[in-house]
Amino acid sequence: MQIFVGLGNPGAKYARNRHNIGFMVVDEIATDHGFTPWKSQFQGQVSSGNLGSEKVLLLKPTTFMNLSGQAVGEAMRFYKLTPADVTVFHDELDLAPSKVRVKMSGGHAGHNGLRSIHQHIGEHYRRVRLGIGHPGHKDRVSGYVLSDFAKAEAEWLDDVTRGCSDGAKELASGEGPRFLNAVSLRTAPARSSKTVKAAAEKKTAVVAKPVEDTRSAMQKLADRFRS
């Protein structure tokens, strides 16, 4: 069994915040893969189901971000799992919007949700880092992550959540590269060969310029009589 944790803050006020992208991803997985209805347990909301041959518990801590580790630790101990059985989906300031990376173990880089999880289960769990971009200055970070995604970001946000859901079975089976490939098929779909060829032809096409007639008036008249 595995636990997929989505990080965020509970309540409608925070639902569309950048900090809540982890909640959004596990919500998408629950919907797309026919998981059970959400219910309250382990200081959070849980939903269970199967991803391929793997039994997976989805968990959204309702302790608020800074205390996320309480819910994760409680669920992990209840099922007698190890940190290696835990995958955490979280917002990542150091990645550009729509970029997704998978990482095993490591530091929390100042992320309060990860910091709390470190305190309760250690650092040896898997993270899915969901890029949201950086506001440009550390003093603006708090307001940035707690603000809603802009309307202009809706398309790539939808691609990321759907892509993570598309690759959820691969992630559960430990196939990180295949999971990332599923995400990239949504966020950066390959162009068809026709589209690529047309773009190349457009780029290399040379428009012929009319040839300037440099003959004198007498030469033009003479050439007319010759023809």
C-alpha positions in Angstrom: 0.0 0.0 0.0 1.0 3.6 -0.6 -0.1 7.0 0.5 -0.3 9.9 -2.0 -0.4 13.2 -0.1 -1.6 16.4 -1.6 -0.5 19.5 0.3 -2.7 22.6 0.7 -4.9 24.5 3.1 -8.5 23.5 3.9 -11.6 25.6 3.1 -13.1 27.5 0.1 -11.0 30.6 0.8 -7.8 28.7 -0.2 -9.2 26.3 -2.8 -7.7 28.1 -5.8 -4.4 29.2 -4.1 -1.1 28.3 -5.7 -0.2 26.7 -2.4 -3.1 24.2 -3.0 -2.0 22.7 -6.2 -1.2 19.5 -4.3 -4.9 19.2 -3.3 -5.9 19.8 -6.9 -3.8 16.9 -8.2 -5.0 14.3 -5.7 -8.6 15.5 -6.4 -8.0 14.9 -10.1 -6.6 11.4 -9.4 -9.6 10.5 -7.2 -12.1 11.6 -9.9 -10.3 10.0 -12.9 -9.5 6.6 -11.3 -12.8 6.0 -9.5 -11.6 6.3 -5.9 -14.0 6.3 -3.0 -15.8 9.4 -1.8 -13.7 11.6 0.5 -14.1 11.1 4.2 -12.6 12.5 7.4 -9.7 10.5 8.9 -6.1 11.0 10.1 -6.7 14.7 10.6 -7.4 15.0 7.0 -9.6 14.0 4.1 -9.0 10.5 2.6 -10.0 8.6 -0.5 -8.9 5.1 -1.4 -8.6 3.1 -4.6 -6.2 1.2 -6.9 -3.7 2.5 -9.4 -2.8 -0.6 -11.4 -1.9 -3.3 -9.0 -1.2 -0.8 -6.1 -3.6 0.0 -3.3 -3.3 3.8 -2.7 -4.7 6.1 -0.1 -5.1 9.7 -1.1 -4.7 12.1 1.8 -5.4 15.9 2.1 -4.3 17.1 5.5 -6.8 19.5 7.1 -4.4 20.7 9.7 -3.3 23.7 7.5 -0.1 23.6 5.7 2.3 24.2 8.6 1.1 21.1 10.5 0.7 18.7 7.5 3.1 16.2 9.0 0.7 15.3 11.8 -1.8 13.8 9.3 0.9 12.1 7.2 2.5 10.6 10.3 -0.8 9.3 11.7 -1.8 7.6 8.4 1.6 6.1 7.9 1.7 4.6 11.4 -1.8 3.3 11.2 -1.0 1.3 8.0 2.4 0.3 9.3 4.1 1.9 6.3 7.6 3.4 5.9 8.4 6.9 4.6 9.4 5.3 1.3 5.7 4.4 0.8 4.7 8.1 0.9 4.5 10.4 -2.1 3.9 14.1 -1.5 2.5 16.5 -4.2 3.5 20.1 -3.4 3.9 23.5 -5.0 7.5 24.4 -6.0 8.7 28.0 -6.3 12.0 27.0 -7.8 10.4 25.5 -10.9 8.7 27.4 -13.7 4.9 27.1 -14.0 3.8 23.8 -15.5 7.2 22.1 -14.9 7.0 18.9 -12.8 9.8 16.9 -11.3 10.1 13.8 -9.1 12.5 13.7 -6.2 13.4 11.1 -3.5 14.5 12.4 -0.1 16.4 15.6 0.4 15.7 18.9 2.2 12.5 20.9 2.5 13.9 24.1 1.0 11.9 26.3 3.4 8.5 24.8 2.4 6.5 24.7 5.6 4.4 21.7 4.6 7.5 19.6 3.8 9.2 21.0 7.0 6.3 19.6 9.1 6.5 16.2 7.3 10.2 16.0 7.9 9.5 16.5 11.6 7.1 13.6 11.8 8.4 11.0 9.4 11.9 12.2 8.4 13.1 13.1 4.9 13.1 9.7 3.1 9.9 10.1 1.2 9.1 10.8 -2.5 8.1 14.3 -3.6 6.4 15.4 -6.8 7.4 19.0 -7.3 4.8 21.1 -9.1 6.2 24.3 -10.5 4.4 27.5 -9.8 7.2 30.0 -10.5 8.7 32.5 -8.1 7.4 36.1 -7.5 10.9 37.5 -7.8 11.7 38.4 -4.2 11.5 36.4 -1.0 9.4 39.1 0.7 6.6 38.5 -1.8 6.6 34.7 -1.4 3.9 34.4 1.3 1.4 36.6 -0.5 2.2 34.9 -3.8 1.6 31.3 -2.7 -1.6 32.3 -0.8 -3.1 34.1 -3.9 -5.2 32.4 -6.5 -3.9 31.2 -9.8 -4.6 33.8 -12.5 -7.2 33.1 -15.2 -4.3 33.1 -17.7 -2.8 30.1 -15.9 -5.9 28.0 -16.1 -4.8 26.1 -19.2 -1.4 24.9 -18.0 -2.8 24.2 -14.5 -5.4 21.9 -16.0 -2.7 20.2 -18.1 -0.6 19.6 -15.0 -3.3 18.1 -12.9 -4.6 15.9 -15.7 -1.1 14.9 -16.6 -0.3 13.8 -13.1 -3.5 11.8 -13.1 -2.7 10.2 -16.4 0.7 9.0 -15.1 -0.5 8.1 -11.6 -0.4 4.3 -12.3 3.2 4.7 -13.4 4.1 6.7 -10.3 2.6 4.1 -8.0 4.6 1.4 -9.7 7.8 3.3 -9.3 8.2 4.3 -12.9 9.1 8.0 -12.4 10.3 8.6 -16.0 7.1 7.2 -17.4 5.0 9.3 -15.0 6.9 12.4 -16.2 6.4 11.4 -19.8 2.6 11.3 -19.2 2.7 14.7 -17.7 4.7 16.1 -20.6 2.2 14.7 -23.2 -0.2 17.1 -21.6 2.0 20.1 -20.9 4.2 19.9 -24.0 2.4 17.7 -26.6 4.5 16.6 -29.6 3.7 18.3 -32.8 2.6 16.2 -35.8 5.2 15.5 -38.5 3.1 17.7 -40.9 3.1 20.6 -38.5 6.9 20.3 -38.1 7.5 20.0 -41.8 5.2 23.1 -42.5 7.1 25.1 -39.9 10.4 24.1 -41.4 9.3 25.0 -44.9 8.0 28.4 -43.7 11.3 29.1 -41.9 13.5 28.3 -44.9 11.3 29.6 -47.7 12.8 32.3 -49.8 10.6 34.8 -51.7 11.9 35.5 -55.2 12.5 39.2 -55.8 11.7 40.7 -59.3 14.8 41.2 -61.4 15.4 44.9 -62.2 15.5 45.8 -65.9 18.8 47.8 -66.4 18.5 48.2 -70.2 18.6 51.7 -71.7 15.6 53.0 -73.7 17.5 52.4 -77.0 18.3 48.8 -76.0 14.7 48.1 -75.1 13.6 49.4 -78.5 16.2 47.4 -80.3 15.2 44.3 -78.4 11.6 44.8 -79.4 12.5 44.8 -83.1 14.6 41.7 -82.7 11.8 39.6 -81.1 
